[in-house]
Amino acid sequence: MTSIAIALSRPRINRLYKLRGKQLLYPEGIVHLNDTAVKLLTLCDGTRRIIEIKDIVFDEYGFDMSINQDINDSFLQFYNNKWII
């Protein structure tokens, strides 16, 4: 998936995964998440595009190139791990 396609997608958590507090549960185990991952995954409800999710985060924390890159990296990891679809 290209970065443009990712930015325009409306991600939601894969139905095989359940977000519970700071843990992402799935049939084979548990992933312990940091606060940033929880915030991003909570916003992945299938209604918001990634660029809209990023705007929410920037409104809360301010825009910074390193934050922007961290968010991009996080979403790539989420897609690669199939946590979001």
N, C-alpha and C positions, 0 to 999 in steps of 0.2 A: 504494500500500500504506500503510495507517495505521500509526502508531507502535506500537499494540498488536499488530497483526498481525506487524510486524517483530520486536518483542520476543519473541513466541511462536514465531517461525519457527525452523527448524533449518537454517541456511544451509550451503551447501557451495560450493566454488569451481566456477564454470561450467566444463564439460568443455572448452570452447574455450581456456581459460587454464591455464597451468602455473606454479606458484610455484617458483622456483629461486633460493634464497638471498634476496637483496634485490630480485629482479626478478620481475615478472609477465609471462610470455611469452604471446603470442597471435599468430594468423596474420599480422596486419598490423604487428606490432612488439613493443616492449618498454616496460613501465612500470617506472620505478625507484621503489622504495618506501622509506619511512622505517621505523625499527625498530618503531614502534607499528603501522603497517599490516601489517607482516610478522607480528607477534605475533597480531593479530586474525585475519588470513587463515589462519594456521596452525591456529587453533582452529576454523575453519569446515570441519568434516569431515562435516557432515550428521547428527551424533549429538547435538550440544549446541544448546540454544536460546540465543538472543542473551543473555537474562538470565543464563544459566549462564556464558557467555563473559565477561560483564561481572563476575560474581562472581569468576572466576579472576583477572581483571586487578586488581580491587579488593583481593583477598587479597595480591597481589604488590606493588602500589603504594599501597594505602590508598584509601579513598573520598574523593573530592573532587568537588564539583559541576562544576568545570571539566573534570575528567577524564571524568566522566559525559557531559557535553555533547559533548566531543571524540569519545568512542566513538560516541554517537548520530549525530553528523555523519559520522563515518567510515563507519558502516554504511549510512547513506542514500546516500553517495557510491558505495560498493561496489555497492549495488543499482541505482542510476541508471546506473552504468557497465557493469552486467551482469557484473561480476566474480564475484558470488555469485548463487546462485539458491535 
